[in-house]
């Protein structure tokens, strides 16, 4: 004797599919309800550059741009001041010149770069693009040693910012 199966009605089939999808979703998503989200605790730089915190001073997206070893270089990045007082921040590139002082206004920021009012440019750099250079940032009370990437104009965002001639102090 053979058993004949009747096809599910469309409404019932949809209800079964929805119930299954909800059960699978709840079982897979429930794990995160009781687990700490570790991605919120990771120091992550969402750009090509390096970042640091010096008390109220935030150092963001520091990158050195150069065509190559022995060529001029320029620093790009930003400094943010969350305090209610102006702060002087010194930036020193390893193998470069003396520290460059930037005045960061209270509750304000300073943009550093070849097209900005504030600039840090080196006559030459002793590393090739793709490597890291040590940059010391200090506000007089705290300091941070950053490993800053050296990039060339291969990325379109930096192509027009890479220095081509001799540096000016």
N, C-alpha and C positions, 0 to 999 in steps of 0.2 A: 504494500500500500504506500503510495507516495503522498507526501504532505505538500499541500500548496501554500505558498506564502503570498500574502496579499501585500502589495506595495503600500508603504506608509503614505498617509495623506500629506500633501504639501505643508500644511500648517503644523502638523505633528513633526515632520522631518525638520522643519526650521526650528521648532522648539527644542528638539533633541540636539541639534547642532549648536544652538545658542547655549544650552546648558553645558554641553561638553566644553565649549570655548571658555565659558566663565569658570568652570572647574579647573581647567588647565591654567588659565590666567591667574587665578587666585593661588593655586599651589606654587606656581613659579614666582609670582610677585610677592608672596608672603614672606619669603626669606629676607628681603631687604627691610621689612618692617621692624625687625628686631636686631638688625646688624648696623653697626656704625658705617657711615659712608666715608671710606678711607680716602676717596679722591678729594674731599674737602680739606684734608690735612696735608696735602702735598705741596711743597714749594714748587710752583710751576710758573715759568716765564712764557706767557702766551705770544711771544714775539721772538725774533732772531737774537735779541740781546740779552744781557745779564741784568739782574736786579738785586737790590739789597734794602735793608731798613736800618737807619741810624737814628733811633729814637723817633723824633718827629719828622725826620727827613726820609723821603722815599726816593730811591735811585731806580730808574726804570729804563729798560731797553738800551743799555749802553752797548754800542757797536763801534768798532774802528773800521773805517773804509780806506782802502789803499789799492793801487794797481799791482803792487808787489813789493818784494824785499828791496830795501834801499830807496823806495819811492815815498813821496809825501803821504801823510795819513791825516784823517780828520775824525773826531769823535762825534757821534750822534747819540742822543738820548734825552732824558728829562730828569729834573730834580723837583720834588714836591715837598712843601713845608706845611705840616698840619698844625704848627704852633701859632701863637698869636704874637710872635716876635720875628723880625728878620733874622736870618741865619746865614753866615758865610760858610760855604762848603768848598774845600780844596780837593782838586782832582789831579792826581799824578799818574802818568802813564810810565810804566817801567821802560827804561832805556830812552825816555823822552826828556823833555826839558823840566824846569822847575814846576812846582804845583801851580795850576791855574785856579784862581779864586772866583767863585760865582756867588753873587748876592741873591739869595732866594727870599722873596718877600713873605711876610706873615700870611698864612692861609693862601699861599700862591704857589706858582711854579715857574721854572726856567726851562726853556727848550734850548738844547745845545745842538748845533749843527751848522753846516756851511751856508744855509739860507736863513739862519736865525741871527738875532742880535748877539747872542753869546756863542762864542766859538772856541774850540781847542783844536789847533792844527799843529802837526809835527812836521819838521823838515824831511824826516825819513823814518822808516820803521824797519826793524831788523828781522821781521818774520814774513812769511808768505801768507797770502789769503788762505783761510781754512784752518789756521792755527789760532791759539789763544794767547793773549797778552795780559799780564797782570796790571790792574789799575787800582790804585789806592784812593779811596774816598773818605774824607774825614770832615767832621763839623766842629772840631775842637774838643768835643767831649767823647765822641764815639768814632770808630773807624771800621771800614769794611774793605777787604781785599777781594776784588772781583776778577774772575777769569773771563775776559771780554773777547768775543770772537772777532777776528779780522776777516772782513768780506771785501770782495771786489765788485765790479759792476755787472757781474753775471746775472744777478737778480734785477729785473726791470725796475723795482722800487728804488734801488740804489744807484742805477746806472748814471743818472745825472748828478749825483752827489759825490762821487769819487773824485778826489783831487787829482789834477793833471799836471800842474806846474809847481814851481818852488813855493814852499810855505812862507807865509808872512806872519810875523809875530805881532 
